Amino acid sequence: MLKKLTATLLASSILAGSAWAETTVTAVMHSGLRVLDPVMTTAHITRDHAYMIYDVLIAQDSEFQPQPQMADWEISEDQKTYVFTLRDGLKFHDGEPVTAADAVASLKRWAENDAGGQVIMDRTESLEATDDKTITWVLSEPFVPMLDVLSKQSALPPFIMPARVAETPADEPITDYTGSGPFRFVEEEFQPGVSVTYEKNPDYVPRDEPADWMAGGKVVNVDKVKWVNMADIQTAVNALMSGEIDYIEQMQVDLLPLLEGDPNVVVEVREPTGMQTMTRLNFLHPPFDDPKIRQAALAAISQEPVLAAMIGNPEYYQICGAVLGCGTPLGSETDADTLTGGGGMEKAKALLEEAGYDGTPVVLMAPTDLVALATQPVVVSQMLRDAGFTVDMQPMDWQTLVTRRAGQAAPADGGWNMFITNWMVPEISNPISNPMLNGRGNDAWFGWPTDEKIEQLKAEYIAAEDLDAQKQVSDKIQAHAIENVLLVPLGQYSLPQARRSTITDMINSPVPVFWNLKKTE
């Protein structure tokens, strides 16, 4: 009996030790996760999810330089043939090897919806798997930004899926979430919009190089990562201070004093480049199918009140009228005076009168559950009303907005006229990759402008021989984007993150990632 009891206690001790040893990082991200297909949306939470479970062929480091990730590459002398070779040890989560055929299928699906991918495919003669480890991509003409587009961090990175999944039409959501990355998606624990769990992928083979932004070795040092949604930021702050959670991705600036002096919490700006907040109009339906009314909306909006309401502390925001972002090599503020100077209200009223605006309501979708998007619609709607617009501001959570913005129905039938979103500056700093500078109608980003001029200017940019020539074209792109109101830049900002001091070695990158970090007790 004593031997049996001792064995039982020993087994219990081992089990207890196993449970104690399991390390879980609990994070509050900027939004709940509902959309799981990274080709279907540019929503950052879906991108973040995709980085957890998928890998990419090549990735950018902190110098914005493309580096090998799943594959290295060679380029022909005529700059028209790219040969990518997959590295050893790549497996999907079901144990099957990652092959060149999987990569080709993934790249083709990605290119249907991505602005940069579409431009590459315009110049593609062939994209084939020449053997299990070799992808051969032949262009009809040199395309200098090829590697920059393929390695971009966001909007939309070309994540690699099994071919059977990537063969899903690009306008239909995938239902198989077998990934190729450092974490596995725990589908049975997924509660859409509430929580999502990831577990370490034991079969993932990291690269040997140190982690550097999205490049280098993705070494996972924890057993699980759990994202929980807390719509109330005060609740999240209390949970962080008590140790119930480990990390808050986006802190509300006016709540930072609550964390000052707490030795168990570290507050920091995760990345130096910042974010751009901006307004997108729907070109398909009245009133913004009229360019004069779009111009009236732009003239009515001033950045300072938007940023002041959104952030409050000027240390964390910057007035900036550049569609390609301020502080970037191609940033230009041409023709953005009313946005940055706040003097366009009379111009807006005159344009509305000239256009014969009839009071058609502007359906403005307003997310209520995101720290970084809650205030802009309120301020912008009032500016539009002051100019003479009729505004129907419709509150909803962000994931509902993300789903609804993909539909082209008329506003009266559940569609929309306007929404506000945020971009990392790196993902909008190049005119080829910037989603708002896509003029391909139904193949463009939500809002669907048909704009041959912007496509011509992008072709001119591609043909530019050096940075000076690119800057000259970028000035013209800026002027045209403002004139045709492809977007309304609302300025730049940075929101700090907060983490428990037990979380260390987080990568200081624009995209929040959970490899490399460690959690100590």
Secondary structure, DSSP 8 states (H G I E B T S, - for coil): -HHHHHHHHHHHHHHHHHHHH--EEEEE-SS------TTT---HHHHHHHHHH-EESEEE-TTS-EEESSEEEEE-TTS-EEEEEE-TT-B-TTS-B--HHHHHHHHHHHHHH-HHHHHHHHTEEEEEEEETTEEEEEESS--TTHHHHHT-SSSS--EE--HHHHTS-TTS--------SSEEE-GGG-BTTTEEEEEE-TT----SS--BTTBS-----SSEEEEE--S-HHHHHHHHHHTS-SEESS--GGGGGGTTT-TTEEEE-S-SS-EEEEEEE-SSSTTTTSHHHHHHHHHH--HHHHHHHHT--GGGEE----TT-TTSTT---TT-HHHHH---HHHHHHHHHHHT-----EEEEEESS-TTTSSHHHHHHHHHHHHT--EEEEEE-HHHHHHHTT----GGGT--SEEEEEEEHHHHSSTTT-GGG--BGGGSSTT--B-HHHHHHHHHHHH--SHHHHHHHHHHHHHHHHHHTS-EEEEEE---EEEETTEE-----SS---SS-EE--
